Structure formats: structure tokens, C-alpha cells
Amino acid sequence: MKGFISKDLHPFWVLLLLLAFMIAGMFIAYFVFSLLVTWVFGISILEFATVAENPASNPNGANIMLLMQGVLQFFSFVVAPLYMLKAFGYNLDTYLNWKVKPSALLLLLSGLLIVVLMPANSMVIDWNAKLELPGFMQEFAEWARAKENEMAELTKLIADFSTLPKLLVGIIVVAVIPAIGEELVFRGVLQRQLHRWTNNTHVAIWVAAIVFSSIHMQFFGFIPRMVLGALFGYLYFWSGRISVPIIAHFVNNGFTVFLLYLQQTGKINFDVESTDAMPWIWVLLSLVLTAGILYYLYQQFSPLPVREASVAEAKAGIRQDEDEY
């Protein structure tokens, strides 16, 4: 597909276009969902409005909401940004992956990093969950708590992964689609365009991480999610491969889904969804190992050369942001 939008467009307008493409993706998603929900569950889109208000009132409420989440994320977070990049005329492979492939070991280590980080991150989760806001922010705090409780109830309803088929569906909807889609949007487009705009790698990474955390609408989980977003951003910046943050993101979500499956089938007995900090010895060990793995990944990813295809495009006069990285 030949691009019909100039690559020289200012990053501000690119980001507005991204938002427009994602909104268009949402409309398409709702249309597709209306067809699927009628075909699979035998209810009309008008009847769905009642289900959405109180999913627990319908025996298929959890599955319907899970279907909606999967379709909505696929079209707005995966299809929309990919189509937008094609509209600019970018080669998706060279745009999203401007360095040569790293070894499989480094990819696995990027996923393992997320598991190793979890005890240390539990300390941040615990602090953020118990954060007390000053009096003048009390109204916001009450709204945020109410929103958190609402999200928690919905999550509890749809997070039934007690059988293998439900586990597989959960992996696809909660881990695979968000990992691909959110990394395309927040790292592949937003972070890249912020870097073009500011010419500052760290500003681009952290602003993208803040936006990434904000869209989840969970203030009392904002900081740990922002830290994860920044971690994904640095992994992308160092490696030059979108697959690296996608794998890390997938492990973060998928590991939680798998633990819920083990909990719900009685194979483990601790509360997976607890926001309490883990014992300090585990937190300390986690911090040391995380720092060591991060440093090793930085040392291994940074020297990876830029791909010849990216160099060729640059020489041909095609403006490619990966050279700025």
C-alpha cells in the first residue's frame, strides 16, 4: 500500500491521526461485535446494552464482556495503528524493527525479567494501593476508588480461567491481543513520535508510559503500571525490535492469567490478586536480579546494528525515525 499521508507530518498531527484511526477502529469493532454476539450468544445489540449494565445478570455475561474486550482491543489497538502506518507508506517490518534480530536467549530473558521484577513491583503496588491523598483531592480520591471497585468487579466476573478452554481464551484476550496492540500503540507509534517531537529518548519513554498507565483508569495502580510501561519503552529503545516489549508485556499479563488458573483449580492457595507487598527478602532479591538482568540486556541489545533495509531506506531519502533512535 502506497502511503497517502506525508511522513514529514508534525508528530502532534500524527498522534491526532492515531487517535482518529483508533476511534474508527472502535466503530468497526462494535459493528463486528454486534454480529458476533448475535451469532454466538443469540442476543441483539440492543439487548447487549442491558447486559453491559449488569453482566452478572446474564448467564453468558462474562463471556459476552470478554468477547467485546477482545474484539474492541483487536480493531482499535492492533488493526488501527497498523493501517495508519501503512497509510504513511511505512514498511511495517523496517519501521517497527530497525535493528537486526537478537538471539532467542535475549528474547526469553526479556520475558523472564518481568517475572523476576514482580516481587519488587509488589512493594510499589502495595504503596500505590494504600496511597492517601490530601484533603483537597478527596473528591477525586472517592471517584478513583469507585472506579477501581467497578473495574475490580468486572475483572472478577470475566477472570474465570478454571478450565483449559477458558484459560486459552483468557491468554488470547488478556495477554496476546493487549501485548501486541498496546505495544504497537504506545511504543511503536506514541513513543516514536514523541521522540521525533522532543528529540529526548527519556522524555518520550516516560511520557508514553504515563499515557499507557492513564488509559487503564486505575489511579491506585497507576505508578506500578507506569514503571512497567517505562520498562517496555527502554526494552524497545535498546533492542530496536517491537517483539521484545511485546514478549515482556505478554509474560506480564499471561503469567497472571496462568496463576489465576492455578488458583481457581486449587493447585495453589495464595491470593493472586492481592495488592500486599511480598516479604522483604524476596523484594530485595528481586531488585538485585532485576538490576543485573536489565544491565545485561542493555549491554547485549545496545550494540545490535541497524538493519541494512533501514539504512537503504534512509539513503533513498525516506525519512525513518529509527535512525534518530
C-alpha positions in Angstrom: 0.0 0.0 0.0 1.5 3.3 -1.1 1.3 6.0 1.6 -1.1 8.8 1.0 -0.1 10.8 4.2 3.3 12.6 4.3 5.9 11.1 6.6 7.0 14.7 7.4 3.8 15.4 9.2 4.4 17.0 12.6 4.2 14.4 15.4 1.3 16.3 17.0 -0.8 15.7 13.9 0.4 12.1 13.7 -0.8 11.5 17.2 -4.2 13.1 16.4 -4.4 10.8 13.4 -3.6 7.8 15.6 -6.5 8.8 17.9 -8.8 9.2 14.9 -7.8 5.8 13.5 -8.3 4.1 16.8 -11.8 5.7 17.2 -12.6 4.4 13.7 -11.3 1.0 14.8 -13.7 1.2 17.7 -16.7 1.8 15.5 -15.7 -1.2 13.3 -15.2 -3.3 16.4 -18.6 -2.6 17.7 -20.1 -3.5 14.3 -18.2 -6.8 14.2 -19.1 -7.4 17.9 -22.8 -6.8 17.2 -22.6 -9.6 14.5 -20.7 -12.0 16.7 -22.7 -11.5 19.8 -25.9 -12.3 17.9 -24.3 -15.3 16.1 -22.6 -16.8 19.2 -25.0 -15.8 22.0 -28.2 -15.1 20.2 -28.8 -11.6 21.6 -29.2 -8.3 19.7 -27.0 -5.3 20.2 -29.9 -3.6 21.9 -30.2 -6.5 24.4 -26.4 -6.2 24.9 -26.9 -2.7 26.4 -28.8 -4.3 29.3 -26.1 -7.0 29.7 -23.4 -4.3 29.8 -25.1 -2.5 32.6 -25.2 -5.7 34.7 -23.2 -8.5 33.2 -23.8 -10.8 36.2 -27.5 -10.8 35.5 -26.9 -12.8 32.3 -25.6 -16.4 32.4 -23.3 -15.6 29.4 -22.5 -12.1 30.7 -18.8 -12.8 31.5 -18.2 -14.4 28.1 -20.0 -11.6 26.3 -17.9 -9.0 28.0 -14.7 -11.0 27.3 -15.7 -11.2 23.6 -16.3 -7.4 23.5 -13.0 -6.7 25.1 -11.1 -8.9 22.6 -12.8 -7.5 19.5 -12.5 -3.9 20.7 -8.8 -4.2 21.5 -8.0 -6.1 18.3 -9.6 -3.5 16.0 -8.6 -0.3 17.9 -5.2 -1.3 19.2 -3.9 -3.7 16.5 -5.6 -3.1 13.2 -5.9 0.7 13.5 -2.2 1.6 14.2 -1.0 -0.9 11.6 -3.4 0.6 9.0 -2.3 4.1 9.9 1.4 3.2 9.5 0.6 1.7 6.1 -1.3 4.9 5.2 2.0 6.8 5.8 3.7 4.3 3.4 5.9 2.8 6.0 7.2 -0.7 5.6 5.9 -2.2 8.9 8.8 -4.5 9.4 11.6 -1.9 9.0 9.6 0.8 10.8 8.9 -1.3 13.9 12.1 -3.3 13.8 15.1 -1.1 12.8 17.8 -3.4 14.3 18.9 -6.9 13.5 17.2 -9.8 15.3 18.6 -10.5 18.8 19.2 -14.1 19.9 16.3 -16.2 21.2 18.0 -16.2 24.6 17.7 -12.4 24.9 14.0 -12.6 24.0 13.4 -15.2 26.7 15.4 -13.2 29.2 13.2 -10.2 28.4 10.2 -12.2 29.4 11.9 -13.7 32.5 12.8 -10.1 33.6 9.1 -9.4 34.1 8.7 -12.4 36.4 11.8 -11.5 38.4 10.6 -7.9 38.8 7.2 -9.0 40.3 8.3 -9.2 43.9 9.9 -5.8 43.8 6.9 -4.3 41.9 4.6 -5.7 44.6 6.1 -3.2 47.0 5.2 -0.3 44.6 1.7 -1.9 44.1 1.2 -2.0 47.9 2.3 1.6 48.4 0.1 2.9 45.5 -3.0 0.9 46.5 -2.8 2.3 50.1 -1.9 5.9 49.0 -3.8 8.5 50.9 -4.5 11.7 49.0 -4.6 15.2 50.7 -8.0 16.6 51.7 -8.4 18.9 48.7 -8.2 15.8 46.4 -10.8 13.9 48.4 -13.5 14.2 45.7 -11.1 12.8 43.1 -10.0 10.0 45.6 -13.6 8.9 46.1 -14.2 8.9 42.3 -11.0 6.9 41.7 -11.8 4.4 44.4 -15.3 3.9 43.0 -13.8 3.4 39.5 -11.3 0.9 40.9 -14.1 -1.0 42.6 -16.1 -1.0 39.4 -13.2 -2.3 37.4 -12.4 -4.9 40.0 -15.9 -6.3 40.0 -15.9 -6.6 36.2 -12.4 -8.2 36.2 -13.5 -10.7 38.9 -16.5 -11.6 36.7 -14.7 -12.2 33.5 -11.5 -13.6 35.0 -12.8 -17.2 35.2 -10.0 -19.3 33.8 -10.9 -22.5 35.7 -10.8 -24.8 32.6 -8.3 -25.2 29.8 -10.6 -23.8 27.1 -11.2 -20.7 29.4 -7.5 -20.4 30.1 -6.7 -20.4 26.4 -9.4 -17.7 25.7 -8.0 -15.7 28.6 -4.5 -15.9 27.3 -5.6 -14.6 23.9 -7.9 -11.8 25.2 -6.0 -10.7 28.2 -2.4 -11.4 27.2 -1.9 -11.9 23.4 -4.1 -9.1 22.0 -3.2 -6.4 24.6 0.5 -7.2 24.4 0.6 -6.8 20.6 -1.9 -3.9 20.4 -0.7 -1.8 23.4 2.9 -2.1 22.4 2.1 -1.1 18.8 0.2 2.0 20.0 2.3 3.1 23.0 5.8 2.1 21.9 5.6 1.6 18.2 3.7 4.9 17.5 3.4 7.1 20.5 6.9 6.7 21.9 8.4 7.0 18.4 6.5 10.2 17.6 7.3 11.7 21.0 10.9 11.1 20.3 10.6 12.9 16.9 8.9 15.8 18.7 11.2 16.2 21.7 14.4 14.6 20.5 14.7 13.2 24.0 14.6 9.5 24.5 13.8 9.5 28.2 11.0 12.1 27.9 9.5 10.0 25.0 9.7 6.8 27.1 8.2 8.2 30.3 5.5 10.3 28.7 4.4 7.3 26.7 4.5 5.2 29.9 2.3 7.9 31.7 -0.3 7.8 28.9 -0.1 4.0 28.9 -0.9 3.9 32.6 -3.5 6.6 32.4 -5.8 4.8 29.8 -6.3 1.9 32.2 -8.2 4.3 34.5 -6.8 2.8 37.7 -5.3 5.6 39.8 -4.4 3.3 42.7 -2.4 1.1 40.4 -1.0 4.0 38.3 2.6 4.0 39.4 3.5 0.3 39.1 1.8 0.2 35.6 3.8 3.4 34.6 7.0 1.7 35.7 6.2 -1.3 33.6 5.4 1.0 30.7 8.8 2.7 31.0 10.5 -0.7 31.2 8.8 -1.8 28.0 9.9 1.5 26.5 13.5 1.0 27.4 13.5 -2.6 26.1 12.2 -1.3 22.8 14.7 1.6 22.6 17.7 -0.7 23.4 16.6 -3.6 21.2 15.1 -1.9 18.2 12.6 -4.7 17.9 8.9 -4.4 18.7 8.8 -8.1 19.5 10.9 -7.5 22.7 8.4 -5.3 24.6 5.5 -7.5 23.2 7.1 -10.6 24.7 7.7 -8.8 28.1 4.1 -7.4 28.1 2.7 -10.9 27.2 4.6 -12.5 30.0 3.3 -9.9 32.5 -0.3 -10.5 31.5 -0.1 -14.2 30.7 1.7 -15.1 33.9 -1.1 -13.6 35.9 -3.7 -15.4 33.9 -1.9 -18.7 34.4 -1.6 -18.1 38.2 -5.3 -17.4 38.3 -5.9 -20.7 36.5 -3.7 -22.5 39.1 -5.6 -20.7 42.0 -9.0 -21.4 40.6 -8.2 -25.1 40.0 -6.9 -25.5 43.5 -3.3 -26.0 42.6 -2.1 -23.0 44.6 -3.7 -21.4 47.5 -2.4 -17.8 47.7 -4.3 -14.7 46.6 -3.1 -13.9 43.1 -4.9 -10.5 43.0 -3.6 -9.3 46.4 -2.0 -5.9 46.4 0.1 -6.6 49.5 3.9 -6.4 49.3 5.8 -9.7 49.3 8.3 -10.4 52.1 11.2 -8.0 52.1 13.8 -10.7 51.4 12.0 -11.5 48.1 11.8 -7.8 47.3 15.5 -7.4 47.9 16.4 -10.4 45.9 14.1 -9.2 43.1 15.7 -5.8 43.0 19.2 -7.2 42.7 18.3 -9.8 40.0 16.2 -7.2 38.1 19.1 -4.7 38.1 21.5 -7.4 36.9 19.2 -8.6 34.1 18.5 -5.1 33.0 22.2 -4.2 32.8 22.9 -7.4 30.8 20.1 -6.8 28.4 21.3 -3.2 27.9 24.8 -4.4 27.2 23.6 -7.0 24.7 20.9 -5.0 22.9 22.7 -1.7 22.5 25.4 -2.8 20.1 23.0 -4.6 17.8 23.5 -3.0 14.3 20.8 -1.2 12.3 19.4 -3.4 9.6 20.6 -2.9 6.1 17.0 -2.3 4.9 16.7 0.7 7.3 20.0 2.1 6.0 18.9 1.6 2.4 15.6 3.5 3.0 17.5 6.3 4.7 19.8 6.6 1.7 16.9 6.6 -0.6 15.7 9.7 1.1 12.8 8.2 3.0 12.5 9.7 6.5 12.7 7.0 9.0 12.6 7.7 12.8 14.6 4.6 13.6 17.8 6.4 12.5 17.1 9.0 15.2 17.0 6.3 17.8 
